[in-house]
Amino acid sequence: MEASVAAKSLVKIAAVSGSLRQASYNRGLVRSAIEISKAIKGVQIEYIDIAPLPLLNTDLEGEESFPPAVEAFRQKIREADSILFASPEYNYSIAAPLKNAIDWASRPPNVWANKGAAIISAGGDFGSGRAQYHLRQVGVFLDLHFINKPEFFLNAFQPPEKFDSDGNLIDEQSKERLKKVLLSLQAFTLRLKGK
């Protein structure tokens, strides 16, 4: 009985990075979130790679079917309780790979709907904040429910150094802030699930 109660309160988070580069700071945030989550009871984060997704083209869709990479991605999002987006900023907006992934998973039936979500980002002066706000706008149409606080914008270039040469987060204060985001997402997701 205890095991089934624990399984029901487990929050499965799908982590998606809008940057495809292995050593990107946003991918580093996801790696750090996964590491931090191991110490949070009831949270499980899985990184979902969006690199294999073809560019959105509805000619690739069959009757009630999608290309295999798209179907696999959609299934991972469908199985998740909530989403952790790591969103770089390009030209005041979200990165093209992330928008492509969002659009594929929103094709009917929309697999983003009614999930909790949080956004983390690293970048220049505003820490990719404009992209975060744009992603929140997109989320309205997708029926995603973003946590409001805490927000996580990280200026990756302001001393002291936040990342090592491999893009791994090394700043302990930022790790603490990231943990607070995960705890907030966990609590919010459980509320959405009625737990």
C-alpha positions as CSV (number, residue, x, y, z in Angstrom):
1,M,0.0,0.0,0.0
2,E,2.8,2.4,1.0
3,A,4.6,1.8,-2.3
4,S,1.5,2.6,-4.4
5,V,1.0,5.9,-2.4
6,A,4.6,6.8,-3.1
7,A,4.2,6.0,-6.8
8,K,1.1,8.2,-7.0
9,S,3.0,11.2,-5.4
10,L,6.1,10.8,-7.7
11,V,6.4,13.8,-10.0
12,K,7.9,12.8,-13.3
13,I,9.5,15.9,-14.9
14,A,10.5,16.0,-18.6
15,A,13.4,18.4,-19.1
16,V,13.7,20.0,-22.5
17,S,16.6,22.3,-23.5
18,G,16.2,24.7,-26.4
19,S,20.0,24.5,-27.0
20,L,21.3,21.5,-28.9
21,R,25.0,22.2,-28.1
22,Q,26.3,19.7,-25.5
23,A,28.3,22.3,-23.6
24,S,25.6,25.0,-23.6
25,Y,24.8,26.7,-20.4
26,N,21.2,25.8,-20.7
27,R,22.0,22.1,-21.1
28,G,24.2,22.5,-18.1
29,L,21.3,23.8,-16.1
30,V,19.3,20.7,-17.0
31,R,22.3,18.4,-16.0
32,S,22.4,20.3,-12.7
33,A,18.7,20.0,-12.1
34,I,18.9,16.2,-12.7
35,E,21.7,16.0,-10.2
36,I,19.8,18.1,-7.6
37,S,16.6,16.2,-8.1
38,K,18.3,13.0,-6.8
39,A,18.2,14.5,-3.3
40,I,14.5,15.6,-3.6
41,K,12.1,12.8,-2.5
42,G,9.3,12.2,-5.0
43,V,11.0,13.9,-8.0
44,Q,12.3,12.2,-11.1
45,I,13.7,14.2,-14.0
46,E,14.4,12.8,-17.5
47,Y,16.2,14.8,-20.1
48,I,14.4,14.6,-23.5
49,D,16.7,15.3,-26.5
50,I,15.0,17.3,-29.2
51,A,17.9,17.1,-31.7
52,P,16.4,14.1,-33.6
53,L,13.2,15.9,-34.4
54,P,12.7,16.9,-38.0
55,L,11.5,20.4,-38.9
56,L,7.8,20.6,-38.5
57,N,6.2,19.6,-41.8
58,T,2.6,18.2,-41.7
59,D,3.4,16.3,-44.9
60,L,5.4,14.0,-42.7
61,E,2.3,13.1,-40.7
62,G,0.3,10.0,-41.6
63,E,-3.2,9.1,-40.7
64,E,-3.1,9.4,-36.9
65,S,0.7,8.9,-36.9
66,F,3.9,10.9,-36.7
67,P,7.5,10.2,-37.8
68,P,9.1,7.8,-35.3
69,A,11.3,10.5,-33.6
70,V,8.3,12.8,-33.2
71,E,6.1,10.0,-31.8
72,A,8.8,9.0,-29.3
73,F,9.1,12.6,-28.2
74,R,5.4,13.1,-27.9
75,Q,5.1,9.9,-25.8
76,K,7.8,11.1,-23.3
77,I,5.9,14.4,-22.9
78,R,2.6,12.5,-22.6
79,E,4.0,10.4,-19.8
80,A,5.5,13.3,-17.8
81,D,3.6,15.1,-15.1
82,S,5.3,18.4,-15.7
83,I,7.9,20.0,-17.9
84,L,11.2,21.8,-17.1
85,F,12.2,24.1,-20.0
86,A,15.8,25.4,-20.2
87,S,15.4,28.2,-22.7
88,P,18.2,30.1,-24.4
89,E,17.3,33.4,-26.0
90,Y,17.7,34.2,-29.7
91,N,16.6,37.5,-31.1
92,Y,14.4,38.3,-28.0
93,S,12.6,34.9,-28.4
94,I,12.9,31.2,-27.8
95,A,15.3,29.1,-29.9
96,A,14.1,27.5,-33.1
97,P,14.8,23.9,-31.9
98,L,12.6,24.5,-28.9
99,K,9.8,26.1,-30.9
100,N,9.9,23.1,-33.3
101,A,9.6,20.7,-30.5
102,I,6.7,22.6,-28.9
103,D,4.9,22.7,-32.3
104,W,5.3,19.0,-32.9
105,A,4.0,18.1,-29.4
106,S,1.1,20.5,-29.9
107,R,-0.2,18.7,-33.0
108,P,-3.6,17.1,-32.2
109,P,-3.9,15.7,-29.6
110,N,-1.9,18.4,-27.8
111,V,0.3,16.4,-25.3
112,W,1.4,19.6,-23.4
113,A,-2.1,20.3,-22.1
114,N,-2.8,20.5,-18.3
115,K,0.8,20.0,-17.2
116,G,2.7,22.1,-14.7
117,A,5.9,23.7,-16.1
118,A,8.9,25.8,-15.1
119,I,11.5,27.7,-17.1
120,I,15.1,28.1,-16.3
121,S,17.6,30.0,-18.4
122,A,21.2,31.3,-18.7
123,G,22.4,34.0,-21.0
124,G,23.6,37.6,-21.1
125,D,22.4,40.6,-19.1
126,F,18.8,39.6,-18.6
127,G,19.6,35.8,-18.4
128,S,17.3,35.0,-21.3
129,G,14.4,36.6,-19.6
130,R,12.7,37.8,-22.8
131,A,12.6,34.3,-24.1
132,Q,11.1,33.1,-20.8
133,Y,8.3,35.6,-21.1
134,H,7.7,34.7,-24.8
135,L,7.6,31.0,-23.8
136,R,5.0,31.8,-21.2
137,Q,2.8,33.4,-23.9
138,V,3.1,30.3,-26.0
139,G,2.2,28.2,-23.0
140,V,-1.2,29.9,-22.7
141,F,-2.3,28.4,-26.0
142,L,-0.8,25.0,-25.1
143,D,-2.7,24.9,-21.8
144,L,0.6,24.7,-19.9
145,H,0.5,26.0,-16.3
146,F,3.7,27.7,-15.4
147,I,4.8,28.3,-11.8
148,N,5.1,32.0,-11.2
149,K,7.8,31.9,-8.6
150,P,10.6,31.5,-8.1
151,E,11.9,32.8,-11.4
152,F,15.3,31.6,-12.6
153,F,17.3,33.9,-14.9
154,L,21.1,33.5,-14.7
155,N,23.5,36.0,-16.1
156,A,26.2,33.5,-17.2
157,F,28.8,36.1,-17.9
158,Q,28.8,38.2,-14.7
159,P,31.6,37.2,-12.2
160,P,32.0,35.0,-10.4
161,E,32.1,32.2,-12.9
162,K,28.9,30.2,-13.0
163,F,29.9,27.4,-15.4
164,D,33.0,25.4,-16.1
165,S,34.5,24.9,-19.6
166,D,32.1,21.9,-20.2
167,G,29.0,24.0,-19.5
168,N,28.4,22.5,-16.1
169,L,26.9,24.7,-13.4
170,I,29.5,25.2,-10.6
171,D,28.0,28.2,-8.7
172,E,26.5,26.9,-5.4
173,Q,24.2,29.9,-5.0
174,S,22.7,29.2,-8.4
175,K,22.3,25.5,-7.5
176,E,20.3,26.5,-4.4
177,R,18.1,28.8,-6.5
178,L,17.6,25.9,-9.0
179,K,16.6,23.6,-6.2
180,K,13.9,26.1,-5.1
181,V,12.5,26.0,-8.6
182,L,12.3,22.2,-8.6
183,L,10.6,22.2,-5.2
184,S,8.1,24.7,-6.4
185,L,7.4,22.8,-9.5
186,Q,6.9,19.6,-7.5
187,A,4.4,21.2,-5.1
188,F,2.5,22.9,-7.9
189,T,2.3,19.7,-10.0
190,L,1.0,17.8,-7.0
191,R,-1.7,20.4,-6.5
192,L,-2.6,20.2,-10.2
193,K,-2.9,16.4,-9.8
194,G,-5.2,16.9,-6.7
195,K,-2.7,15.4,-4.3
